Structure formats: C-alpha cells, structure tokens
Amino acid sequence: MTTRSLSIKHLSLSYEQRLERRSIETIEGVVIHATELPDLAMAREYGERIHYAESRTGNSGHFYIDRDGTIEQWVNLGRIAHHVAGHNARTIGIELVNLGRYPDWLASDHQQWQEAATESQIEALVKLLEHLQDELPNLDWIAGHDQLDTRRVSASDDPALTVRRKLDPGPDFPWQRVTRACGLSRLNV
C-alpha cells in the first residue's frame, strides 16, 4: 500500500494527554462516524467540551475528515478517545464532517440523513485506512457507529416515541467500495 499522498494535520485536543494510554497492538478496528454538525469548526468546539469530570476529558474521534478531504488528527493512536461506548479501548474513531440529522438529532420527524459523504472524503478515508493498516499490526475490521451503538432513546419532540440514538455514518455510506478498496472486513454484529 502506498500512502505518499496522505497529508494529516496534527491538532491535538487540549485534554489529549489526560486520555488513557494504550499499546497500538491492542487496536483491532476502525469505527466510522459522522459529526452530525455543520462544519469542522463546530466539531472541534464539541470535541473540546469536557464531559467526564473525573478525567477532565470529552468525546471525540482520533481523525476528522472535512468535506474537501482534509484530514485532521485530534488524538494520538496511543490514546483512547471516547467515540463509541464499550469499544473505545480497541478501536480508532474516524469522523466525517456531515450534517446528518443536525440540529434536531433526536426529533422523531427529523430522522432523514441530510447529505452523503463527499467523494473527497471517501478518497481521503481510503488513504487514511491504508495508512492505518501500515501503522497498526492487528487492525482487522471496520464498522459504523450505528452498528456498535444500537440504543433507542425517547424522541426529543415526543417522549412516547423512540428513535435510534446513532445513525452514522449514514444510510448512503459506500461500505462495499470502502471495504474493497482498503481490504478491511466489515464487522458482523
């Protein structure tokens, strides 16, 4: 695999050094997310928010891919980012900037995905996945956030209804194209 044309901007989160350490040998999978926010700047704002008082850390992925294919790394691979409950210790989180269901994520009448990933994002994602396979000796599978977090929650507009908490990376994500290009197996759950 060649990754010569891959450019990654390293922009560590302010709390990165407080995230738990791990050996890269423990990383087995990649989880694909969508920010469900308008742009990368707002994603960064959300990523910097502290959600866990004890560790003084927040929720974020390791990598963010903007609509134009720009890749930013916010968390070192040797640190555990909080991106998918129950699977963080052994995975890498990759976020695609995407509106998703923004701004009414959990409203029962607003569950349609608003945009597909861009061609530039998919091309950058494939290159990043190839790069990660070169860096991580035990990387084996790929999954969507929606596969690993299937919880339903009360709808924000009608508590009598429930909606899926997570739908990312979205219904139009090109799984077959991505897995064929990078060689990772799609996780069956």
Number of C-alpha atoms within 10 A of each C-alpha: 9 9 14 8 8 14 14 15 12 13 13 15 19 14 16 19 13 12 18 13 15 14 13 17 13 15 22 17 24 25 25 25 25 23 28 27 19 14 15 19 12 14 19 16 9 15 21 19 16 13 13 10 8 6 12 13 23 21 15 25 25 22 25 28 26 22 19 13 19 16 23 20 18 22 24 19 21 16 20 26 25 22 23 23 10 10 17 19 21 18 26 30 27 28 28 30 27 28 19 27 23 18 12 15 23 22 19 18 13 17 16 14 19 13 14 16 21 17 12 14 21 20 13 23 25 19 21 21 22 19 17 16 17 14 13 17 13 15 23 16 18 24 22 24 24 20 17 17 17 12 12 13 14 16 20 16 14 12 12 8 13 17 20 17 16 25 23 25 29 24 14 11 16 13 15 10 11 19 16 12 14 18 15 19 16 18 15 9 6
